[in-house]
Amino acid sequence: MADLDEASTKSILSLKTELEKLNDNIIRAAEGRRELPVPLGETLKKISELLGECEDAIKEHIATPLSPASMELVINSLDVAHESVDSLIVFDALEGTVFNTETVAND
């Protein structure tokens, strides 16, 4: 089993962290609570970059499987990419709709 090289690990971690932060902000933007943090095209570009890094990591380690820690990083990164696509779908569906979040007592 092999670990990812340092450059791949840093790149994947950086993109993963950036997308995790964007996901929450995109949902807030969909609800109309804040502006979209970056243009949608930039988010799609980050998702594509992360998916490409994960794809390369898997292809490079077909003969020698990834170590459990490296495989976990790739799997978690793929989950974040999936969540990012989901957040963009929510944003598109809601198109900045503002929600009334009043709390009403239950009688």
C-alpha positions, -999 to +999 in steps of 0.1 A: +000+000+000+012+035-008+005+070+005-003+099-019+027+121-027+029+153-007+019+176-036-013+155-043-022+154-006-018+192-002-037+199-033-066+176-024-067+189+012-067+225+000-095+220-025-115+199-001-113+226+027-122+254+003-152+235-010-164+226+025-164+264+034-182+273+002-209+247+007-224+263+038-222+298+022-239+286-010-268+272+010-271+305+029-270+324-004-298+301-017-319+311+013-312+347+006-292+352+039-261+364+021-246+369-013-231+340-033-195+339-021-180+333-055-195+330-090-210+296-097-184+290-125-156+293-099-173+268-076-178+244-106-141+248-114-131+239-079-153+208-080-138+198-113-102+203-099-110+182-068-125+155-089-095+155-112-071+153-083-090+123-069-092+106-103-054+110-107-047+096-073-068+066-080-053+060-115-018+063-102-024+037-075-042+010-094-012-014-092-003-004-057-034+004-037-036+035-016-030+033+021-062+034+043-054+071+053-049+082+017-080+063+005-100+079+033-088+114+021-099+106-015-133+092-004-139+122+019-130+145-009-154+128-033-181+133-006-173+170-004-175+173-042-209+156-041-221+179-013-209+209-034-229+198-064-259+193-041-255+228-027-255+243-062-286+223-070-303+238-039-291+273-049-305+269-084-338+255-071-343+283-045-328+311-066-322+333-035-357+328-020-360+345+014-375+324+041-396+336+071-380+319+101-403+332+128-407+309+158-443+302+167-454+288+200-471+254+198-506+257+215 
